[in-house]
């Protein structure tokens, strides 16, 4: 999907053509240019080099200088001196630690192209993830239906007793390292010993493999008194998932639902365009034509001063239908409808009977998931159940540097009520810890049960308070949550995938 770009090696920066996946997401059938001119910051003491590592570190800083959401107040190139850092991640860590960020940047990262593939709906891993439950037992939290893990028989809720021959306690850093390397590393296979709900055990060996992601892990319609309540588990905002969502909502419309439960507890985000489509499937038609949200890019980009983006080149069709060479500098970043940065509601599908939507959330609910929630809050009755969300009102597009994709926040979104400052996460209406012991759709599963109870009675149950699912292992809920953060390898991002407008 990505094509290497040849550039001169003797300049300060080798600023390479745009990542192929972003180009395709912008629906312009663009391809990276075969040549890219370098950009040199004026008045720099830095000398030319052919060292590719130095060039990459230079590029990370210089792109941040012009496109980073917190670029106001950044130091000069010479003061920062990216070449003094040992690797790319250290450069990025130093950027995130700058006073200009106010400590808010927990989002920037460098990727090898994996995120691009997953955003397009293709993955190459085992196809499952795991967390510790309220009793400090490691359990499967989800499995993708067409993945190697699903083929091996793995199911949400199964307890994992051993990973690659070692136990799953976390009494040492070596234990944590084994879990991270085994479940989330790049090994070709993983061996697991699992315990099923009937207490039988089984040894499994799962081989890594490529599969198509269907982010709808489960959907169903429940009868609650005289009501019909839909339920959908949506795990990732991939660019290929809109037709799948359309089909699910067509079924909900046929079922006659009037309330909807959207399970986003493990959804770290993805495509902005997919989040927008999901919003329009839920929102009432009465909102058509009214503002959904506005995108605010960095002031440097809004003011047409991010000239470094001229180096991210691609071929695309212009407004006249002619294919020619463009760059990201040719897009308009002003927060206006004319520039394509203010979206309005446009009802999608036939389901127009929803009176309330419940979102099941957790600390892993981020970015495009939060955008969906924030879009709907001013226009519908919205209830959040679970734990406070991650807090990511900012997004980005990828910047291709050598063999890497750089993701640094470049924009913030605000809803119809001009609200988007949820950097600390979105608070919930009912605080309930995740229930990993039940499969999706089980009406006794704690989060879903709260939504169905509210639908039936108009209130949440009182006995499930914060930390009510207390540990029976002697380990506090807070320590379990903290340890689960170390196992949280889910992508968290809001990637610009809409068709932006040229200047």
C-alpha positions in Angstrom: 0.0 0.0 0.0 2.9 2.3 0.7 5.4 3.2 -2.0 9.0 4.2 -1.2 10.0 7.6 -2.4 13.5 8.3 -3.6 15.1 11.5 -2.2 18.5 13.1 -2.0 20.5 11.9 1.0 22.8 14.9 1.5 20.2 17.3 2.7 19.0 18.2 6.2 15.7 16.4 6.0 14.3 13.7 3.8 10.7 14.5 3.8 9.0 11.7 2.0 5.6 11.4 0.1 2.4 10.9 1.9 1.4 7.5 3.3 -0.6 5.6 0.8 -3.5 4.7 3.2 -4.3 8.3 4.0 -4.3 9.2 0.3 -6.7 6.4 -0.4 -8.9 7.5 2.6 -9.2 10.9 1.1 -10.9 9.2 -1.9 -8.8 11.0 -4.5 -7.0 7.8 -5.8 -3.8 9.5 -5.0 -0.3 8.0 -5.2 2.9 9.3 -3.6 5.1 11.3 -5.8 8.4 9.7 -7.0 10.4 12.8 -5.9 10.3 15.0 -2.9 12.2 18.2 -2.3 13.9 18.7 1.1 13.1 21.5 3.4 15.8 23.2 5.5 15.0 25.5 8.4 16.6 28.9 7.9 19.3 30.2 10.3 20.1 26.7 11.5 23.5 25.6 12.7 22.8 22.1 11.6 25.2 20.7 8.9 24.1 18.4 6.0 24.4 14.7 6.6 23.7 11.4 4.9 22.9 9.7 8.2 19.3 8.4 7.7 18.7 8.2 11.4 19.7 11.9 11.9 17.6 12.9 8.9 14.5 11.1 10.4 15.0 12.8 13.7 15.3 16.2 12.0 12.1 15.6 10.1 10.1 14.6 13.1 11.0 18.0 14.8 10.5 20.1 11.7 7.1 18.6 10.9 6.1 19.2 14.5 7.3 22.8 14.3 4.7 23.6 11.6 1.9 21.1 12.2 1.9 20.0 15.8 -1.2 21.0 17.7 1.0 22.4 20.5 3.6 24.0 18.2 3.1 27.5 19.7 6.1 28.2 21.9 8.2 25.3 20.6 12.0 25.9 20.7 14.1 26.5 17.6 15.7 23.6 15.8 19.1 24.4 17.3 17.8 24.7 20.9 15.9 21.4 20.6 18.6 19.6 18.6 16.8 16.4 17.6 20.1 14.7 16.7 21.2 14.5 20.3 18.5 11.9 21.0 19.3 8.2 20.6 16.3 7.2 18.6 13.0 8.4 17.0 10.9 7.6 20.1 13.2 9.7 22.3 12.7 12.7 20.0 8.9 12.2 20.2 9.1 11.8 24.0 11.0 15.1 24.2 8.3 16.8 22.0 5.5 15.5 24.2 7.4 16.8 27.3 7.6 20.4 26.0 5.9 23.0 28.2 3.8 24.0 25.2 1.8 20.8 25.4 0.7 21.4 29.0 1.3 17.7 29.6 -1.7 16.8 27.3 0.1 14.9 24.6 -0.4 11.2 25.4 -1.2 10.5 21.7 1.8 11.0 19.4 3.5 7.9 18.1 5.6 6.5 15.2 4.4 3.4 13.3 5.7 1.0 10.7 2.6 1.0 8.6 0.6 -1.5 10.8 -2.0 1.2 11.7 -2.5 2.0 8.1 -3.4 -1.6 7.3 -5.7 -2.0 10.3 -7.5 1.3 9.5 -8.3 -0.3 6.1 -9.8 -3.3 7.8 -6.9 -5.8 7.5 -4.8 -7.1 10.4 -1.9 -9.5 10.7 -2.0 -10.5 14.4 -3.6 -13.2 16.5 -7.0 -11.5 16.6 -7.6 -11.2 20.3 -6.9 -9.2 23.4 -6.9 -9.7 27.1 -7.3 -7.9 30.5 -7.4 -8.8 34.1 -10.9 -9.0 35.6 -12.1 -7.9 39.0 -10.7 -11.0 40.6 -7.3 -10.4 39.1 -7.6 -13.2 36.6 -6.4 -12.8 33.0 -9.3 -13.2 30.6 -10.0 -12.8 26.9 -11.8 -9.5 26.3 -12.6 -9.8 22.6 -11.9 -12.0 19.6 -12.3 -11.0 15.9 -14.6 -13.4 14.2 -12.3 -14.3 11.2 -9.0 -14.2 13.1 -6.7 -17.1 13.9 -7.8 -16.8 17.6 -11.4 -17.4 16.6 -10.4 -20.3 14.4 -8.6 -21.8 17.4 -11.8 -21.6 19.5 -10.9 -18.6 21.7 -14.0 -16.8 23.2 -14.4 -13.7 25.3 -14.5 -14.5 29.0 -12.2 -17.5 28.8 -9.5 -17.4 31.5 -5.9 -17.5 30.3 -3.9 -19.6 32.8 -0.5 -19.7 30.9 1.1 -17.7 28.1 4.0 -19.3 26.3 4.6 -21.7 29.2 4.5 -19.1 32.0 1.8 -18.3 34.5 -0.2 -15.1 34.3 0.5 -13.6 37.7 2.2 -10.1 37.7 4.5 -10.4 40.6 7.5 -9.2 38.6 8.4 -7.1 35.6 9.4 -10.4 33.9 5.8 -11.5 34.2 4.5 -8.3 32.6 7.2 -8.5 29.8 6.1 -12.1 29.1 2.5 -11.1 28.7 3.3 -8.1 26.5 5.7 -10.0 24.3 3.5 -13.1 24.1 0.1 -11.5 23.5 1.1 -8.2 21.8 4.5 -8.9 20.4 5.6 -10.0 16.9 6.2 -13.7 17.6 4.9 -16.0 14.8 2.9 -18.1 17.3 1.6 -18.0 20.9 0.8 -20.9 23.2 -2.0 -20.5 25.7 -3.6 -22.6 28.4 -7.2 -21.5 28.8 -9.9 -22.4 31.3 -13.5 -22.4 30.0 -16.6 -21.5 32.0 -17.2 -25.3 32.7 -13.7 -25.3 34.3 -12.2 -27.6 31.6 -8.8 -26.6 30.4 -7.3 -26.6 26.9 -3.9 -25.9 25.4 -3.9 -23.8 22.2 -1.2 -22.8 19.8 -2.3 -19.8 17.7 -0.3 -18.7 14.6 -0.2 -15.1 13.5 -2.1 -14.5 10.3 -3.7 -11.9 8.0 -7.5 -11.5 8.2 -10.2 -9.0 7.4 -11.5 -7.1 10.4 -15.2 -7.0 11.1 -15.4 -4.5 13.9 -19.0 -5.4 14.7 -18.4 -8.1 17.3 -22.0 -8.6 18.2 -25.5 -7.2 17.6 -28.9 -8.1 18.9 -32.4 -6.6 19.7 -33.9 -7.0 23.1 -37.5 -6.7 24.2 -37.7 -4.5 27.4 -41.3 -4.3 28.4 -43.1 -2.7 25.4 -39.8 -1.4 24.0 -37.3 -2.8 21.5 -33.7 -2.0 22.4 -30.9 -2.5 19.9 -27.3 -3.5 21.0 -24.2 -3.3 18.9 -20.6 -3.9 19.9 -18.3 -1.8 17.7 -14.6 -2.3 18.2 -12.8 -0.1 15.6 -13.6 2.7 13.2 -12.2 1.0 10.1 -12.7 2.5 6.7 -14.4 -0.6 5.4 -17.1 -0.8 8.2 -19.7 1.6 7.0 -21.6 -1.0 4.8 -21.5 -3.3 7.9 -23.0 -0.6 10.0 -25.6 0.2 7.4 -26.7 -3.5 7.4 -26.9 -3.6 11.2 -29.0 -0.5 11.4 -31.3 -1.7 8.6 -32.0 -4.7 10.9 -32.6 -2.4 13.9 -35.1 -0.4 11.8 -36.9 -3.6 10.8 -37.0 -4.7 14.5 -38.5 -1.3 15.4 -36.0 -0.3 18.1 -36.5 3.0 19.9 -33.4 2.9 22.1 -29.9 1.8 21.2 -26.9 0.5 23.2 -23.5 1.1 21.5 -20.7 -0.8 23.1 -17.4 1.1 22.6 -15.5 -0.1 25.7 -12.5 -1.3 23.7 -12.8 1.0 20.8 -9.8 3.3 20.6 -10.9 5.1 17.5 -9.9 5.2 13.8 -11.5 6.9 10.8 -13.1 10.3 11.2 -15.3 9.6 8.2 -16.6 6.3 9.7 -17.4 8.1 13.0 -19.3 10.7 11.0 -21.3 8.0 9.2 -22.1 6.3 12.5 -23.3 9.6 13.9 -25.7 10.1 11.0 -27.1 6.6 11.5 -28.1 7.4 15.0 -29.0 11.1 14.9 -32.5 12.2 14.2 -33.4 13.6 10.8 -34.6 16.8 12.4 -30.9 17.7 12.8 -30.3 17.6 9.0 -28.3 20.6 7.8 -27.3 21.7 11.3 -23.7 21.7 12.5 -22.4 18.3 13.7 -18.9 19.4 14.5 -16.1 21.7 13.5 -12.4 20.8 12.9 -9.8 23.3 14.2 -6.4 22.7 12.7 -3.3 24.3 14.0 -3.1 28.0 13.4 0.0 27.5 11.3 -1.9 25.3 9.0 -5.0 27.6 9.0 -2.8 30.5 8.1 -1.3 28.7 5.2 2.2 28.7 6.8 2.8 25.0 7.1 5.0 25.0 4.0 6.7 21.8 5.0 3.6 20.0 3.9 4.6 20.7 0.3 6.9 17.7 0.7 4.1 15.3 1.3 3.1 14.9 -2.4 0.6 12.8 -4.2 -1.4 12.6 -7.4 -5.1 13.4 -7.2 -8.1 14.7 -9.2 -8.7 18.4 -8.8 -12.1 20.1 -8.8 -11.9 20.2 -12.5 -11.5 16.4 -12.7 -8.0 16.6 -13.9 -5.4 14.4 -12.2 -2.3 16.4 -11.2 0.4 16.5 -8.6 -0.7 18.0 -5.2 0.7 18.1 -1.7 -0.9 18.4 1.7 -0.1 22.1 1.6 -2.7 22.4 -1.2 -5.6 21.7 1.2 -7.5 24.3 3.1 -7.4 24.1 6.9 -9.7 26.9 7.9 -12.5 25.9 10.3 -15.3 26.7 7.8 -17.9 24.7 5.8 -16.4 26.1 2.6 -13.0 24.6 3.5 -14.6 21.3 4.3 -13.9 21.5 8.0 -17.4 22.0 9.4 -19.6 19.0 9.0 -23.4 19.1 9.1 -25.8 16.3 10.0 -27.2 14.3 7.1 -29.4 11.4 8.2 -28.2 8.0 7.0 -30.5 5.0 6.7 -34.2 4.8 7.7 -33.9 4.4 11.5 -35.4 7.7 12.8 -37.2 6.5 15.9 -34.4 6.6 18.5 -35.2 8.5 21.7 -32.1 7.6 23.7 -28.7 6.1 23.1 -26.5 4.4 25.7 -22.8 4.2 25.3 -20.8 1.5 27.2 -17.4 2.9 27.7 -14.1 2.4 29.5 -10.6 4.0 29.8 -9.9 2.4 26.4 -12.8 4.3 24.7 -11.0 7.0 22.7 -10.8 9.4 19.9 -13.2 8.6 17.0 -15.4 6.9 19.7 -15.5 10.0 21.8 -16.1 12.1 18.6 -19.3 10.0 18.0 -20.5 10.5 21.6 -19.6 14.2 21.6 -21.4 14.7 18.2 -24.7 13.3 19.7 -24.7 14.8 23.1 -26.2 18.2 22.1 -29.0 16.6 20.0 -30.1 13.4 21.8 -30.6 11.9 25.2 -27.2 10.2 25.7 -26.2 8.1 28.7 -22.6 6.8 29.4 -22.1 3.6 31.4 -18.8 2.1 32.5 -15.6 4.1 33.3 -14.4 7.5 32.3 -13.2 7.5 28.7 -9.6 8.0 27.6 -9.8 11.7 26.6 -8.7 12.4 23.0 -10.4 15.3 21.3 -7.5 15.7 18.9 -6.6 13.9 15.7 -4.1 13.7 12.9 -3.1 12.4 9.5 0.0 10.4 8.9 3.2 12.0 7.8 5.5 9.6 5.9 9.2 9.9 6.9 11.5 7.3 5.3 10.0 3.9 6.4 7.8 5.4 9.2 4.4 7.0 9.6 4.5 9.9 12.1 1.3 10.6 13.9 1.2 13.9 15.9 -2.0 15.7 16.8 -2.9 18.5 14.3 -6.5 19.3 15.0 -9.2 19.4 17.6 -13.0 18.8 17.0 -15.8 20.6 18.8 -19.5 19.7 18.6 -22.6 21.7 17.8 -22.4 23.3 21.3 -18.8 24.3 20.6 -17.5 21.7 23.2 -14.5 19.5 22.7 -12.3 20.0 25.7 -12.4 16.4 27.1 -8.7 15.9 27.4 -9.3 14.3 30.8 -12.0 11.9 29.4 -15.7 11.9 29.4 -17.4 11.2 32.8 -20.0 8.5 33.0 -23.6 8.6 34.2 -23.1 5.2 35.9 -19.7 4.0 37.0 -19.3 0.3 36.6 -16.1 -1.7 36.1 -15.8 -3.9 33.1 -17.3 -7.4 33.4 -15.0 -9.8 31.6 -16.7 -13.0 32.9 -19.7 -12.7 30.5 -19.8 -12.8 26.7 -21.1 -9.9 24.7 -24.9 -9.9 24.6 -25.4 -11.7 28.0 -28.1 -9.7 29.7 -26.4 -10.3 33.1 -23.2 -8.7 31.9 -22.8 -5.7 34.2 -22.6 -2.8 31.7 -25.4 -4.1 29.4 -27.5 -4.9 32.4 -27.4 -1.3 33.6 -28.5 0.0 30.1 -31.4 -2.5 30.0 -32.4 -1.7 33.5 -32.5 2.0 32.8 -34.6 1.4 29.7 -37.1 -0.6 31.8 -37.2 1.6 34.9 -35.7 5.0 34.0 -32.9 4.6 36.6 -29.7 2.7 37.2 -29.5 0.1 39.8 -28.1 1.4 43.1 -26.0 -1.6 44.2 -23.4 -1.4 41.4 -21.4 1.5 42.6 -17.8 2.5 41.7 -15.5 -0.5 42.5 -18.5 -2.6 43.4 -17.0 -5.5 41.5 -14.4 -5.9 44.3 -11.4 -8.1 44.0 -11.5 -11.5 45.6 -7.8 -11.9 45.2 -6.7 -9.3 47.7 -5.6 -6.9 45.0 -7.5 -3.6 44.8 -9.5 -2.5 41.9 -7.2 0.5 41.4 -4.2 -1.8 41.1 -5.9 -4.0 38.7 -6.9 -1.0 36.5 -3.3 0.3 36.7 -1.9 -3.1 35.7 -4.4 -3.3 32.8 -3.1 -0.1 31.5 0.3 -1.8 30.9 -1.6 -4.4 28.8 -3.4 -1.8 26.8 -2.0 -1.9 23.3 -5.1 -0.8 21.5 -4.6 1.9 18.9 -6.0 5.2 20.0 -6.5 7.7 17.3 -8.8 9.9 15.3 -7.4 9.8 11.7 -8.5 12.3 9.1 -10.1 10.3 6.3 -12.7 12.7 4.9 -12.3 14.2 1.5 -10.8 17.6 2.2 -11.1 20.5 -0.2 -8.2 22.1 -2.1 -7.6 25.8 -1.6 
